[in-house]
Structure formats: structure tokens, C-alpha cells
């Protein structure tokens, strides 16, 4: 069976399944298994590596074991399934692609925040937004809740949609799972706190590296989605050029700045993490403060951007196939 049409179809089906049913909560999920492995390895490593330099080494070992191990296991599992029965390999690839994409769940989370805000139930809205952000939400105002939901939505446009599709198209299930493992490692270990400053260093650096291209691609996709949706895409472009380097992370500000400009809103400001004050850089400082009414437009923009990301991934597969054919012909 030829690789090109199968990879193309597997990613297309995986995206469709995600839109239909969202996260497969009752099925074995690679991310949940990764999370358990990371937690277990962290406990083990901390018993034996406690000095700063040793912690950094131990954290790097966890990254290699989890990200590298996940990719290797995926590669051989898919290969074995294909040898046993080609269609089984196709089904496994489709399922793995499906587990690394997160479109529907993100939409549902934001919609639940939106509904709670519409009902003026701030306590419920804080509970719902706490599921998608790491900041303290107990004292957030309506504006703060809306901002948190919007920032999470467009951060996840890169992490949960564009990057997984990009790596799925580029390297198949093994590379897609490798990316998801790196992202999970960063979400669990990549904090600049006393506990993780050294231990999480490797996880944070790998995540920065893997998101370098997808974050920039996401910004351009968001601006294109804004143009197709009738938003002020030119302001999105201006804001991107002005604010893209404001975050400590080399990647985070790209999609958020583009979205802030496109929607005409201001993102960033004061947050609290475990009681500690943190100033997020202001993106699109001339924009208005976000509000509940911005969430439907932002969700629609996210949906369009996700669809464009799918198109970009399928385009990459076609280009790969054509390039490979040229190499074979030339050889």
C-alpha cells in the first residue's frame, strides 16, 4: 500500500474524528500514559539527583526517556501493525494522529466559560477557565476570565492543532507522538520555579525548539483566518510585527499577538501563579479589554485557523510525495 494516500487519509480522518467526538476519554490515550511516566520518572530521579547540575542531568534523562521512548515505541508499533495487517497499521496511525490533535475539546472548554459568563456566574466561569490555564483563577474578574480563555485558546492553536498537524505531516505518527511527548513534558516540568528551574530546563528547551516553526506558522494562519473572516487582518499583521518578541518564550507571543490584533483586543497583564504575581507582556496595547462577547468570534477564528492548519498539513504531505517522486525519478 502506498504511503502517500494513506498518510493523507489518516490525518484527514483523525481531524474529522476529533471534530466529531473530541478527546477519547474512555480509550487508552498516549498523553495520559506519558503523564504517568513523567510523574514516576520524576519521583525516581529526585531520589538520587538533588544538586543543581545533577537535577539538570536528571531532567534531561526524563526528556530522553519519555520523548525518545514514545517515538521509538510508536514507530515499531505502527511498523509491526503494518506487517501483521496493513489496514491495522493504517487504523493505528489514524488513532495516534487523532490523539495528538485537540480542536473540539478546546472549543468546548471556551464555550463552557462563555456560557457561565453569559449567566453572570463568575464562580462557575472561574472553575471552567481553571481547566485550561495554569494561573490562579479564584479572584478573576469577568474581564480576567475572558482574557485567560482567549490567551489559552490561541496558545493552544499552536500547541494543540498546528504543531501536531505539522509534525504528523512531516514525520508520521512517530514524530507527531514525539512532539506531543515534548509538549506534555513542558506542561509538567517546564516551569521557572525553584522546584523545576533546573529539572525542567531540558523539557522547556526542547519545547521551544519544536514550536519555533509551528508558532510562526500559526501566527500567519491566524492572520489569514482573520482576513477570510472579515476581521482587521492588517492590524493583526501590525501587532505581530510589533509584539512578537515580547514574551520570555521565543514562541508564545507570535500566535497571541496575531490574534489580539485581528480581534482588536488587548491581551496580557497581571496574573498570579500559586500566589506569586507575574506580569505578562501587553499585546496590542491600543486594543480594548477582552470581554465575554469576544469569545464567540475568537472561537470562530480558531475553527477557521484549525481548518487552514489541516490544509497546510495535507499540502506538506503532497509536496513530500512529489519531491520523493522527483528523487526516485532522478535516481
C-alpha positions, -999 to +999 in steps of 0.1 A: +000+000+000+014+034-009+024+057+019+012+090+004-026+084+001-026+065+035-009+093+054-031+119+037-063+099+045-052+091+081-047+127+090-079+138+074-099+111+092-081+119+125-091+155+122-127+145+114-129+122+144-116+149+167-143+173+155-170+146+160-161+132+194-132+152+209-108+137+234-111+099+236-115+099+274-126+062+276-098+048+253-061+044+260-046+078+255-008+084+248-008+117+267-022+102+299+004+074+297+031+100+291+019+119+321+021+089+344+055+080+331+068+116+336+055+117+372+070+083+380+104+091+365+105+125+383+099+108+416+126+082+408+152+108+396+147+132+426+157+104+450+192+103+435+199+137+418+194+167+441+222+192+433+215+219+406+238+203+380+225+168+388+189+180+386+195+193+351+210+160+340+181+141+356+155+163+339+173+158+305+173+120+311+135+121+317+130+140+285+151+115+265+133+085+281+098+099+276+100+117+243+125+093+227+109+063+241+074+074+230+087+080+194+105+046+192+076+027+206+052+044+182+075+037+152+078+000+160+042-004+170+030+010+137+056-010+117+045-042+135+008-035+129+015-028+092+034-061+088+007-080+106-021-065+086-016-033+066-051-019+074-043-024+111-013-002+107-035+024+090-060+023+118-033+026+145-018+056+127-052+073+124-058+068+161-025+082+171-030+112+149-064+116+165-050+116+200-025+144+193-050+169+178-071+190+202-097+211+183-131+201+197-121+199+233-107+234+232-138+248+216-160+231+242-139+244+271-142+280+258-179+276+252-184+265+288-166+296+300-187+317+277-220+302+289-210+308+325-201+344+318-234+349+300-252+337+330-232+361+352-220+331+372-184+341+379-177+312+403-186+287+376-167+306+349-136+306+371-140+268+376-143+263+338-114+285+329-092+269+355-093+237+334-074+253+306-050+277+323-023+273+350-028+308+366-048+313+398-084+319+388-101+323+422-103+361+421-105+367+384-130+393+372-152+388+341-125+406+320-098+385+335-117+353+328-123+363+292-086+372+288-075+339+303-098+319+280-086+339+249-049+335+257-053+298+263-073+294+231-047+309+209-017+294+227-034+260+220-039+269+184-002+264+181+003+236+207-028+216+201-035+220+164-009+235+142+022+219+157+008+183+159-005+185+124+028+199+111+048+171+127+022+144+117+026+156+081+064+158+083+072+126+100+041+105+105+029+090+138+063+087+155+072+124+150+037+135+160+039+115+192+074+128+198+061+163+196+032+155+219+055+140+245+078+171+244+047+193+249+035+172+278+069+173+294+070+210+291+035+214+306+045+193+336+082+202+341+089+234+322+084+260+349+108+286+362+101+278+398+126+267+424+114+231+420+117+230+382+143+256+373+170+230+367+149+198+365+126+213+338+153+230+318+156+204+291+119+200+287+114+237+282+143+240+257+130+211+236+095+225+236+109+259+225+128+242+197+099+221+184+075+250+185+098+275+167+084+269+132+048+260+142+044+291+164+053+313+134+032+293+111+003+297+135+006+335+135+004+336+097-026+312+097-044+333+123-040+364+102-052+346+071-082+332+090-089+368+102-088+380+066-112+352+055-135+360+084-137+398+077-116+408+108-089+435+108-061+413+095-039+443+088-039+452+125-031+415+132-001+419+110+010+452+126+006+438+161+025+407+152+055+427+139+054+450+169+048+425+197+061+391+185+092+391+207+076+404+240+073+371+258+102+354+276+094+324+254+107+327+218+073+314+205+044+323+228+038+359+216+035+350+179+000+334+178-013+355+207-001+388+192-016+380+158-050+370+174-050+401+196-046+424+166-071+405+144-098+407+171-089+442+182-084+432+218-056+437+244-040+406+259-015+402+287-014+419+321-010+409+357-016+372+366-010+352+398+006+317+398+004+299+432+000+333+448+030+348+430+025+379+409+035+377+373+034+404+346+026+391+312+036+415+284+008+435+269+000+426+233-019+451+211-018+477+239-041+500+219-068+473+217-098+472+241-101+450+271-114+415+263-150+406+273-174+377+271-187+389+237-153+383+222-153+345+229-177+335+200-157+355+175-124+341+189-138+305+187-149+310+151-114+324+143-099+293+160-121+269+139-111+286+107-074+286+117-076+249+126-091+241+091-063+261+074-038+242+095-053+210+083-050+222+047-013+232+053-006+197+067-022+180+037-002+203+014+030+193+031+022+156+025+015+163-012+048+183-016+067+155+002+052+129-021+060+150-052+096+157-040+101+120-033+089+110-068+113+135-083+142+120-063+133+085-073+130+095-110+163+113-108+179+083-092 
